[in-house]
Amino acid sequence: MAVSIVDQLGYGFADLIKIGLAKMMKGGYSDWDRFMVRLGYFEPENKIGVAIQNNFDFSGQEEAIRKSRQERGLLT
């Protein structure tokens, strides 16, 4: 929705890049960068190159299931 509003105000992507370049030259780049992230044009820093890892240890799973079933009275 924010992108639509920005577009309706006459600020297309090229205009926003020009603003960013001007801000970089003056040293006020961080606010513009966060704004572009919020609009969805840029990825947040913490999402760039993040790999999803599964570090769950399955080695004790069988025993945990057996214990849980026993506690619930499901084992005979």
N, C-alpha and C positions, 0 to 999 in steps of 0.2 A: 504494500500500500504506500509506503514511504517513497518508493521509486516513482510511482504514478504521480504523487504530489510534486516531487522534485521536477519530473518531466513537464507537468502542467505549468509549473512556475518558469519554465524555459531553460532549465539546466539539464541538458542531456549529458551523456557520459563524457563526450569530448570537452564540454564546458567544465565539468567537474575535474577532469584531468588538468586543464589549464589553471584552475584554482589551486589544485595541489602543487603544481609546478611553481606558481607564484609564492605559495606558502613555504615551500622548501627553500626558495631563494631568501626568504625573510627569516627562516628559522622556526616557523610555527606549524610544522608539518604534522605533529602527532594528533592534534584535534581533527584535522582533515582526514588522516588515515583511519582513525576510529569511526568517523562519520561514514567513510566508504565501506568499512566492515559492517556497520549497522545497516547500510542499504543493501548489503549482500554482494557488492562488487568485488570485494577483497575477502580472503579467508583470514580468520583470526590467527594470530601468531601461534597459539597453542594447538591449532589443528593442522598446521602445515607439517607434513612428513611424520605424523604420528602413526605408529603401527599399533594395531590392536594385538595384545598378547594374551594367551590363555595360560595362566600359570597354576591352574588347579591341579592338585595332586590326587589322582584317581586311585592310588595304590591301596588306600584303606577303605575304599567305597564299599566293597562287598561286606566287610565286617560291620561298617556303619549301618548298612541296610539290615543285616541280620539282627543287630542290636536293637534297632528301631522297631522291627517287626516283633521281636521278643517282648519289648516294653509294652507294645500295644496288644499283646496276647494273640498274635497272628501265627506264631509258630506252635506246632504241636509237639 
